[in-house]
Amino acid sequence: MTPVPSRRHLLAVPGAAALAAALAAFAGPAAAQDGTVRIVVGYPAGATSDALARVLAEQMQRTLKQPVIVENKAGAGGRIANELVKAAPADGSTLLMTPVATMAIFPHSYAGQLRYDPFKDFAPVAHLSNFQIGLGIAATVPAKTLPEYVAWVKADPKANGFYASAAPGSIPHFFGVMFASKAGVTLTHVPYKGTAAAMSAIAAGEVGAISTVAADIRALVTGGKARLLAVAGEQRDASFPDVPTFRELGYDLVAKPWYGLFAPAGTPAAAVDRLAKAAMAAVNDPGVHKRLVDMGLEPTGQGPDRLAAALKDDFERWGPPIKASGFKGD
């Protein structure tokens, strides 16, 4: 039996006061020199989003023939970075590189609390990549396949029906809600303070399952500490060719989370077009494409229309499961 996770590992969602204080600390004038393009990332150095932004910046500056730098403004699950870019000059000098969650998830999970509107306050620039969500289990769980895991949970949901994610209010959190509904099982969400903490819990067998970005669990799977049971893409993940999709296993579950590049609303169309072309050229460069695939991403390298459509689709896709979860962000 997998131990019930202890509360000391769980994440307390940042309060409004903490967010306001952090935002004020970052609200000073930009230090970038004239002619520099900033790509603001709402997550710390070392995260997948940060790595993607740095690969992108390195290649974009070759096309733009001007410096492109990455600025990490971590905090509040990415909300601080979004607020900073919303307030930045709409002159093509500042971009936001963000995963889908801050734009399509947070308007539902933090309804009435966000200080930005993803549709009104930003101009889509480029759809950079997709990434896969999957369901993994600890090596201590006596299941080898998704049907076996479902049967194990149903046998004793009070003991076995726990799943982790790296944060409350995230896509993995709500994907777990969707999966539980489709599978007809009762699952209790256990939020951890970031990816590293969640992976440590799975490695230790502290919690039985995890809804996660598939690339993040690769090291544990390779090391025999976890098993990845299924992924939520329309096709299998190239990094896990032997892992089936949920659809292959009879569950109508597809999630297509992405990373996108946005500018402040009001940025001139000519500037957006120039930046979009540079970003698309970067992602579609063969060398960059391979680097992103090696990171567990699915490069797309498409323009503003593709990103705008993805934002609309995911905003509508995630509303119902978020409502069903009862989650209310603080």
C-alpha positions in Angstrom: 0.0 0.0 0.0 1.3 3.4 -0.9 1.6 5.7 2.1 -0.7 8.7 2.3 1.4 11.9 1.7 2.2 14.0 4.7 0.9 17.6 4.7 4.4 19.1 5.2 5.1 18.3 1.5 2.1 20.1 0.2 2.0 23.6 -1.4 0.3 26.6 0.0 -1.0 28.6 -2.9 0.6 32.2 -2.9 -1.9 34.7 -1.5 -2.8 38.0 -3.1 -0.6 40.0 -0.7 2.4 37.9 -1.6 1.7 38.4 -5.3 1.4 42.1 -4.9 4.6 42.4 -2.9 6.5 40.3 -5.5 5.1 42.4 -8.4 6.2 45.6 -6.7 9.7 44.2 -6.3 10.0 43.6 -10.0 8.2 46.7 -11.2 11.3 48.9 -11.7 12.4 50.2 -15.1 13.9 47.7 -17.5 17.6 47.5 -17.4 18.0 46.3 -20.9 20.0 48.5 -23.2 18.4 50.3 -26.2 17.7 47.9 -29.1 17.6 44.8 -26.8 14.6 42.5 -27.0 13.7 40.9 -23.7 11.9 37.5 -23.4 10.3 37.4 -20.0 9.8 34.0 -18.4 7.7 33.4 -15.3 9.8 30.5 -14.0 13.2 30.0 -12.6 16.4 29.2 -14.5 16.6 25.5 -15.2 12.9 25.0 -15.9 11.9 23.7 -19.3 10.3 27.1 -20.1 13.6 28.8 -19.3 15.6 26.4 -21.4 13.2 26.9 -24.3 13.4 30.6 -24.0 17.2 30.6 -24.0 17.4 28.4 -27.1 14.9 30.7 -28.8 16.7 33.9 -27.8 20.1 32.6 -29.0 18.7 31.9 -32.5 16.4 34.9 -32.8 19.1 37.4 -32.2 20.9 36.0 -35.3 17.8 36.8 -37.4 17.0 40.1 -35.8 20.6 41.2 -35.7 20.1 42.7 -32.2 20.5 41.4 -28.7 17.8 39.1 -27.3 18.0 38.3 -23.6 16.0 36.2 -21.2 14.7 37.6 -18.0 13.4 35.3 -15.3 10.6 36.8 -13.3 9.5 33.8 -11.3 6.6 33.8 -8.9 2.8 33.1 -8.5 2.9 30.3 -11.0 3.9 32.7 -13.8 1.4 35.5 -13.1 4.0 38.0 -12.1 5.7 37.7 -15.5 2.4 38.1 -17.3 1.6 41.3 -15.4 5.0 42.8 -16.1 4.7 42.2 -19.8 1.2 43.5 -19.9 2.5 46.8 -18.5 5.6 46.9 -20.7 5.9 49.4 -23.6 4.1 48.0 -26.7 7.1 48.7 -29.0 8.4 45.2 -29.8 11.1 45.3 -27.1 9.4 43.0 -24.6 8.0 39.5 -25.1 6.4 36.9 -22.8 7.3 33.2 -23.2 4.7 31.2 -21.3 3.0 27.8 -21.2 -0.7 27.5 -21.8 -1.6 27.5 -18.1 -1.1 31.2 -17.4 -3.3 32.1 -20.4 -6.0 29.5 -20.7 -6.2 27.9 -17.2 -5.7 30.7 -14.7 -8.7 32.8 -16.0 -10.8 29.9 -14.8 -8.9 28.8 -11.7 -8.2 32.4 -10.5 -11.5 33.9 -11.8 -11.9 37.5 -10.7 -8.4 37.6 -9.3 -6.1 38.0 -12.3 -4.7 41.4 -13.1 -4.5 40.6 -16.8 -6.8 39.4 -19.6 -5.1 36.9 -22.0 -7.3 38.0 -24.9 -7.2 41.8 -24.3 -3.8 42.5 -22.8 -1.5 40.5 -25.2 -0.8 40.1 -28.9 -0.1 36.5 -30.0 3.3 36.3 -31.7 4.2 32.6 -32.2 3.2 29.1 -31.3 6.5 27.5 -30.3 5.9 23.9 -29.3 3.5 21.4 -27.8 4.4 19.1 -24.9 2.9 15.9 -23.6 1.0 15.3 -20.3 1.1 11.8 -18.9 0.1 9.6 -15.9 2.9 8.0 -14.1 3.1 5.7 -11.1 5.6 4.9 -8.5 7.6 1.7 -8.9 6.1 0.5 -5.6 2.6 0.4 -7.1 1.6 -3.1 -8.1 0.5 -2.2 -11.6 2.2 -2.4 -14.9 -0.6 -0.9 -17.2 -3.2 1.7 -16.9 -6.1 -0.8 -16.6 -4.2 -2.5 -13.8 -3.7 0.9 -12.1 -7.4 1.7 -12.3 -8.3 -1.7 -10.8 -5.8 -1.1 -8.0 -7.4 2.3 -7.2 -10.9 0.9 -7.3 -9.9 -1.9 -4.9 -9.1 0.6 -2.1 -9.6 4.3 -3.1 -9.1 5.6 0.4 -5.6 4.1 0.5 -4.6 4.2 -3.2 -6.5 7.1 -4.8 -3.9 9.8 -4.5 -2.2 11.5 -7.4 0.5 14.2 -7.3 1.2 17.3 -9.4 3.8 19.9 -9.3 1.3 22.7 -8.4 -2.3 23.3 -7.7 -4.3 25.0 -10.5 -2.0 23.5 -13.2 -2.8 21.5 -16.3 -1.6 18.3 -14.7 -3.8 18.9 -11.7 -6.9 19.3 -13.9 -5.9 16.6 -16.2 -6.0 14.3 -13.2 -9.6 15.5 -12.6 -10.5 14.7 -16.2 -8.9 11.2 -16.0 -10.7 10.3 -12.8 -14.0 11.2 -14.3 -13.4 9.2 -17.5 -12.0 6.2 -15.6 -14.8 6.2 -13.0 -12.4 6.4 -10.0 -12.1 8.6 -7.0 -8.7 10.4 -7.0 -7.5 13.0 -4.5 -5.1 15.6 -5.7 -1.8 16.1 -3.8 -0.1 19.3 -4.9 3.7 19.6 -4.3 5.9 22.6 -4.3 7.3 22.3 -7.8 8.4 19.5 -10.1 11.4 18.4 -8.1 9.4 17.9 -5.0 6.7 16.0 -6.8 9.3 13.7 -8.5 11.0 13.1 -5.2 7.6 11.9 -3.8 7.1 9.5 -6.6 10.6 8.2 -6.4 10.1 7.5 -2.7 6.7 5.9 -3.1 5.2 8.6 -0.9 2.3 9.0 -3.4 1.2 6.4 -5.9 0.6 8.3 -9.0 1.4 11.6 -10.7 -0.1 13.7 -13.5 2.9 15.4 -15.1 4.7 16.7 -18.1 5.9 13.5 -19.6 9.5 14.9 -20.1 9.8 15.6 -16.4 9.4 12.0 -15.4 11.8 10.6 -17.9 14.8 10.3 -15.5 12.7 8.4 -13.0 11.4 6.0 -15.7 14.9 5.4 -17.0 16.1 4.8 -13.5 13.4 2.3 -12.7 11.8 4.5 -10.0 8.5 5.1 -11.9 6.5 3.9 -14.8 4.7 6.1 -17.4 1.3 4.4 -18.1 -0.1 6.7 -20.8 0.2 10.1 -22.5 -2.5 12.5 -23.5 -1.3 13.5 -27.0 -3.1 12.6 -30.3 0.0 10.5 -31.0 2.6 8.8 -28.8 5.5 10.8 -27.4 8.6 10.4 -29.4 10.6 10.1 -26.1 8.3 7.2 -25.0 7.5 5.3 -28.1 6.3 2.2 -26.1 3.9 4.2 -24.0 0.3 4.3 -25.4 -2.0 7.3 -25.6 -5.1 7.4 -23.5 -7.1 7.1 -26.6 -5.4 3.9 -27.6 -6.5 2.5 -24.2 -10.1 3.5 -24.7 -10.2 6.9 -22.8 -11.3 9.9 -24.9 -8.7 12.1 -23.3 -6.5 14.5 -25.4 -4.5 17.4 -24.0 -2.3 19.6 -26.2 -0.5 22.0 -23.9 1.9 24.4 -25.5 4.4 27.2 -25.1 3.7 30.5 -26.8 5.3 33.9 -27.4 3.2 37.0 -26.7 3.8 40.8 -26.9 1.9 43.5 -25.0 -1.4 44.5 -26.6 -1.0 47.4 -29.0 2.4 46.3 -30.3 2.5 47.5 -33.9 1.6 44.8 -36.5 4.9 45.3 -38.3 6.8 44.6 -35.0 4.7 41.6 -34.3 5.2 40.3 -37.8 9.0 40.8 -37.6 9.2 39.0 -34.2 6.9 36.2 -35.4 9.1 35.5 -38.4 12.2 35.5 -36.3 10.7 33.1 -33.7 9.3 30.7 -36.4 12.7 30.7 -38.2 14.4 29.9 -34.9 12.1 26.9 -34.0 12.2 25.6 -37.6 16.0 25.7 -37.8 17.1 22.0 -37.9 19.6 22.4 -35.1 17.1 24.1 -32.8 14.4 21.7 -33.8 16.6 18.8 -32.6 17.5 20.5 -29.4 13.8 21.0 -28.6 12.9 17.4 -29.4 15.8 16.3 -27.1 14.1 18.4 -24.3 10.9 16.4 -24.7 9.1 19.1 -26.7 7.2 18.9 -30.0 8.3 21.9 -32.0 5.6 23.7 -34.0 7.1 27.1 -35.0 3.9 28.7 -36.3 2.6 32.2 -36.3 0.1 34.5 -34.5 -3.1 32.9 -36.0 -2.1 29.4 -34.8 -1.4 30.7 -31.3 -4.6 32.7 -31.1 -6.6 29.6 -32.2 -4.8 27.4 -29.6 -5.5 29.9 -26.8 -9.2 30.0 -27.7 -9.5 26.2 -27.9 -7.8 25.6 -24.6 -9.7 28.3 -22.8 -12.9 26.5 -23.8 -11.4 23.0 -23.2 -10.3 23.5 -19.6 -13.3 25.4 -18.3 -15.5 22.4 -17.5 -12.9 20.2 -15.7 -11.7 23.2 -13.6 -15.3 24.0 -12.6 -15.8 20.3 -11.8 -12.7 20.2 -9.6 -14.1 23.0 -7.3 -10.6 24.5 -7.2 -10.5 28.2 -6.2 -7.1 29.9 -6.4 -6.1 32.2 -3.6 
